[in-house]
Amino acid sequence: MSRFRASRTTTGAYNQFVDSHQAPELITIRHFGNMSEALLAKGCLESAGIACFLADANVTRLEWPLSRGMRLQVNPDDAETAVALLETAGDATSA
């Protein structure tokens, strides 16, 4: 069973730990206001083997007027590849 713990640092940031290991920080590479576009981008990255997370998707589904959209997040090591992949996929669909 996995254990999750968040602790506050002296700078006010939160460190997240899972099973006594620090969880990786994710960075946002895209913002979406449309659920369909967000899910397509997420699927594109996952099919290329890039782990990603769609932050704020539940809030957007439940309280659309109050949300600021969804954020597609990836590991910092995968960010450059993920952005390039999404740009390539966008160019292919607009042609």
N, C-alpha and C positions, 0 to 999 in steps of 0.2 A: 504494500500500500504506500502510495506516494504521500509525502508530507510537504505542505507548502507553508512558508513563513515569510512575512515581509517585515523588515525592520527599518526604522527611520534613522538616517545618518545625521551628523551635525550640520550638514548643509541643507537639510530639509528634504533631500531626495530619498526615495525608498529603494532599498536593496531587496531583491526577491531571491529566495532560496528554495530549491526543491531537493529533498533528500540530502540536505547539508551541502549541496553544490549550488553555486551562484547561477541563477538562470541567465541566459544570454539576453542582452539588450537588443531590442528590435528597433529598426528605423523605418520611418514612413517614406515610401517612394511615390505614392500616388494618393490623391483624394478623389472620392466619387460621390456624386449625389444621386446616382441611379444604381439600384441594386443589380440589375441585369448586367450592366457594364462591369461592376465590381466583381461579380461572380465569374464572368468571362475572363477577366484579367487574372483572377485567382486560379482558375482552372488552367490557364495558359502556363503560369509559373509552375504549378504542381505537376503538369504533364512533362515539363522539362526537368523535373527532379529538384526544384527549388522550394524549400519549405517556406510557407508564408502564412500570414494571419490577417483576417479582415476585422480590424478593430472597430467598435461602435456599431456593428451590424445589427445587434439586438435592439439597441436604442433606436436606431433608424427604423426598424420594422415596427416597433411599438409606438414611438412618439415622433413621427416624421416631422411635424412642424417645429418641434423643440430640438431636433438634432442638427448637427453641423455636417452631416454626411458620414461616410465611412473612410477609413484609412487602411490602405494595403501596406502591410509591414513585413519586412524580411530581416534576416540576419545581416549585419553590416558587411560580412565577407561576401555575401551574395548580391549585394545591392547593385553594383555596376552591371553585372550580368543580367539581373532581373530587369533593370531599366532598359537596357539594350534590347532584350527580348520583347518587351512590351512595345517599344518603338518600332521594331521590325514587324511585329504582328499588326500594329496600327497602320503601318505603311502598306502592308499586304491587303488589308481590308478596304482601304481607300482607293486602291488602284482599279 
